[in-house]
Amino acid sequence: MNNSDRIIRLKTVLARTGLSRSTLYRKIADGTFPAQIRISVHGAGWRESSVNRWIADPVSYREGQAGSHVQ
């Protein structure tokens, strides 16, 4: 796993994006933010590369284009 494909947790995603928790989950539901991936029974995280793609161009980001899905 290279550095840009690390799994980052919610606190880190919120700090990097500046979004609130409720806005983040609303954007996930709308398909305008990368969906989290399951990393354990009760845990989830985001691929750092997916979050970086959103940060680079948040206005035109669409989940279907990013290729990330909840597993």
N, C-alpha and C positions, 0 to 999 in steps of 0.2 A: 504494500500500500504506500503510495507516494505521499508526500507532505500535503498536497492539495486535496487528497481524498481522505483526510482524517475525518473521523466522526466527531462533531462538536455538539455540545449539549445546549439546552434551552437558554441558560444564563448567558452563554457566549454569543448565541445567535441574537438575542435581544440587545446585548451590548454593541455588537458590530453593526446592526441594522438601525438601531434607534427606535425600533417599533415597540409598541406595548404588546403584552402577551395576547390580549384580546384581538388586536389588529393583526398580529401574526397569524393566529388561527383562523381569522376571517379570510385573510388572503390565501391561506392554504385551501380553505373550502371553495374559494372562488377560482382556484387554479392559477393565482398570480404570485405565488411564492412556493418554493420547493417543498414537497411533502417530506415529513420525517420518515426515517427508516427504523424499524424495530431492532434494538440491540440486545434486549433481554425480555423476559416475561413482563416486567413492569417498567422498562426503560426504552427510550427512543432518542434518536439524535438525527442530525442532518449531515449530509456530505458537505464538507467544507467547500469543495469545488462548485456545488450547486448554489450555495449561499453566495459565494464570490461572483458567480454569473448574475445573480439577482442584484447584488450591490453594484455591479458594473452597468446594468441597464434595467432598473426596476420598472420603468414605464412599459416597456415592450415585452417583459418576461411573461411567458405562458408555460404552464407545467408540461403540456404535451410536447413542447419544443425542447425541453431540458432533458427528457428521458429518465427522470427520477420518479420512482414509484414506491409507495409504502410496501414493504415486504413482509 
